[in-house]
Amino acid sequence: MLDVRRLRLLCDLSHLGTIAAVAKAHTYTPSAVSQQLSLLEREAGVALLERTGRRVAFTPAGRLLVEHAETVLAALERTSAALASMSTGLSGPLRIGAFPTAVRTLLPAALVELGRRHPGLELMVTELDPVAVPAALRERRLDVGLLHDYDVVPVDPDPALGTVPLLDETVFLALPAAMPPAEPRPRAAGFAALGTSAGASPAASAGAATGGDGDPLVRVRDADWIMASPGTLCHDVMLQVCRAAGYTPRARHHADDFATVLALVAAGQGVSLVPKLAAAEPPAGVRLVPLPTRRRTRVAYRRGAAAHPAVAAFVSALRASTGEFLAR
């Protein structure tokens, strides 16, 4: 019989890439992880990994077992959800991961509603970059989390996770008010709730940024930029839209918090990109020009956990608070 805990380690290795990373995620030593994976190979009766020095690679049998193990782990999540649905009332911890803008704008009302409806739930929020959410869910440090991507830089879905759409929003070019206006192409700007289709395809969004001197991105090609940190999704998006407009942006400042970005724009320190959620109440001295680019936000959980009453209650409360925010 294959041990479920060892199957989870094998799946984590397929996602994280190294035994050291798996050990860190589970607070084990690397040697302990290696020992557990060796025991799993004995249980399976076939080689699952090829070891070359400190590197490991999956054998065909190992890749097959990961595929089936993901299905097994999802079935266990569904079983836990079914058992939880038989309990009277919701109780216990619900660990939530969300990016800073959502924590400020969407989560507070959802938390209040959850606390009112389910006082037995212990709501625990962690402010987290969306790129870190999948690993935190797989490692069971979170129960639900918010992910986002952009149409110009889509993110491949994680097979270990299930998601539901929450929000689709416009991305704006943020300019100092004193800068000469950069007129946008005609387009309805704003939000689409619950993942409804409101944006162009990646190719169309990139292509719309190459429309000549009237395009707002072309008209700020010589401006200083306030860029996100290199290696982040937001940084990649800024590079993508500017390169589609025919240039590489000149970074003067780096900031990852949108409130900081807008404060720098208001101070005349450069231009930047901000999503609608972060720009609902821009500071004085900032002008916003809508772009074709869209940011898409989803609620994520471990595959099979969608029917868990606590997860379903969170999704319902967050959708309600999102609708209220958009209606302001």
URSUL-V218587 format. One record per backbone hydrogen bond with DSSP energy under -1.0 kcal/mol. NH is the residue of the N-H (numbers start at 1). CO is the residue of the C=O. Records with the same first field share a line. If there is no record, write none. Layout:
NH->CO ; CO
This chain:
7->3
8->4
9->5
10->6
11->7
12->8
13->9
14->10
15->11
16->12
17->13
22->18
23->19
24->20
25->21
26->22
28->23
33->29
34->30
35->31
36->32
37->33
38->34
39->35
40->36
41->37
42->38
43->39
44->40
45->41
50->57
52->55
55->52
57->50
59->48
63->59
64->60
65->61
66->62
67->63
68->64
69->65
70->66
71->67
72->68
73->69
74->70
75->71
76->72
77->73
78->74
79->75
80->76
81->77
82->78
83->79
84->80
85->81
86->83
87->84
92->120
94->122
96->124
97->144
98->126
103->99
104->100
105->101
106->102
107->102
110->106
111->107
112->108
113->109
114->110
115->111
116->112
117->113
118->114
121->118
122->92
124->94
126->96
128->98
132->129
133->130
136->132
137->133
138->134
139->135
140->137
141->136
142->136
143->95
144->95
145->300
146->97
147->298
149->296
151->294
161->158
162->301
164->299
166->297
167->297
168->192
169->295
170->190
171->293
172->274
173->289
174->272
175->287
177->285
179->176
192->168
194->166
196->193
205->201
206->202
207->203
208->204
209->206
210->207
215->212
219->215
221->218
223->220
225->250
226->271
227->253
232->229
236->232
237->233
238->234
239->235
240->236
241->237
242->238
243->239
244->240
246->243
247->242
252->225
253->225
255->227
261->257
262->258
263->259
264->260
265->261
266->262
267->263
268->265
269->264
271->224
272->174
274->172
276->170
286->283
287->175
289->173
291->171
295->169
296->149
297->167
298->147
299->164
300->145
301->162
303->160
305->302
308->305
312->308
313->309
314->310
315->311
316->312
317->313
318->314
319->315
320->316
321->317
322->318
323->319
324->320
325->321
326->322
327->323
328->325
